[in-house]
Amino acid sequence: MTTKETTKIYHNPRCSKSRQTLQLLTERGEEPEVIEYLKTPPDVTEMTELLEKLKMSPLELVRKGEDVYKDTDFANQSTDDQIKLMVTHPILIERPIVVRGSRALIGRPPESVLTLLD
């Protein structure tokens, strides 16, 4: 018997793309662990692991339209400081992020995460 990989979604219920991605996962029979990252932000280790799984830098994952992005001069910070800022200000994290095993994708568009289910 093979064990099914668990799926996690870093979710913001106020975001339409996040809601659509969660709905898509559940329609495909997934029961993802839902992490409302604005209420329970990842710590530095978890954020670093997410970036590795996404194969992205903090600058690629950050929401550049947020005031805190501009106020903190995010783009000119070191990678470590960018990660700390994302943990301290989780509104900076692009969403939703879906993780399965050693892989992760951003659900923009929501259908992009279906490749994780194969």
N, C-alpha and C positions, 0 to 999 in steps of 0.2 A: 504494500500500500504506500502510495506517495503522499507526502504531506503537502497541503496546499499552502502556497506562499500567502502571507498576510498582506493586505493592501492598506495603506494609510493615506489619508487626504488631509493636508493642511488647508483648512477651510475657513472662509469668512462668509457667514450666512447672509450678509448684506450685499455680497457681490453676486451678480447674475451669472457670471462665468463659473464661479465656484459652485453655485447651486445647480447649474446645468451639468457640471462635471460629476457632482455627487449623484445626481439623478441618473445619469448615464451609467455610472458604475453599478448602482443598485438594480437598474433595469437589466444589466448583464449578469445578475446573480451574485454580485460581490456584496460583501458586508464589511465595508472598510472601517477601519478605526478612524473616527473623525476627531481631528485635533483642531479646535478653534484657537488658532495660533495668536490671535489678538488677546485672548484671555489667558492662554498658556503658551507663551513664546518659547521657542527652542532655546537651549543654552548654547554657549559658544561651541562646545563639542558637537552637539547635534546639528547646529547651523553649518559647521565645517563639513560634516558628513553629508548633509544635504547638497551642499555645493559640489562636493566630489561626485556624488551620484548623478547630479544634474550635468556634470562636466561644464560648470559655469564659474565665472568669477563673481564676487559680490556686485561689481558694477553692471554685470549682465542681468542680475536677478533683482536689482533694486528698482523701486517705483520712483522714477525721476520727477514726477509731477507733484510729489508730496513736499509740503513746506519744509519739513525737517531735513529733506535731502539738500535743499538750498541752504538752510540755516546752519547746517553742520559742515558745509563745504565737503560733502561726502566724496566727490570724485577725486579730491586731492589728499584723502587720508590713505594710510597704509592699508593693505588687505586685512591685517589683524584688527585695525581700528574700524574698518568698514563692517567686518563681521560683528564686532561689539556693538556698533551703532544699530545694526539690524536686529540684534537681540534686545537691546534697550528700547528701540522704537520699531516694534514688529510691523507697524503700518508700512514700513519701507519694503517689506518682503512681497514680491510679486506672488499672485495667487491665481488659482489653487495649485498646490504642488501635490502630486500623487507619487507615492513611493511603493515599490514592490520589489522585495529582495534587494539586490544591489543596484537597481535602476530607479530613476525618478524622471518625471517630466512635468512641465507646467501645462495645465489644462487650458491652453489658449491656442487654438480653439479646443473646446471640450473633447472632441473626437480624437485629438492627438494622443490621449492617454490610453486608447484602446490597444495600442501596440504593446503596452505593458502587460496586458491580460493574456497574450499568446504564450 
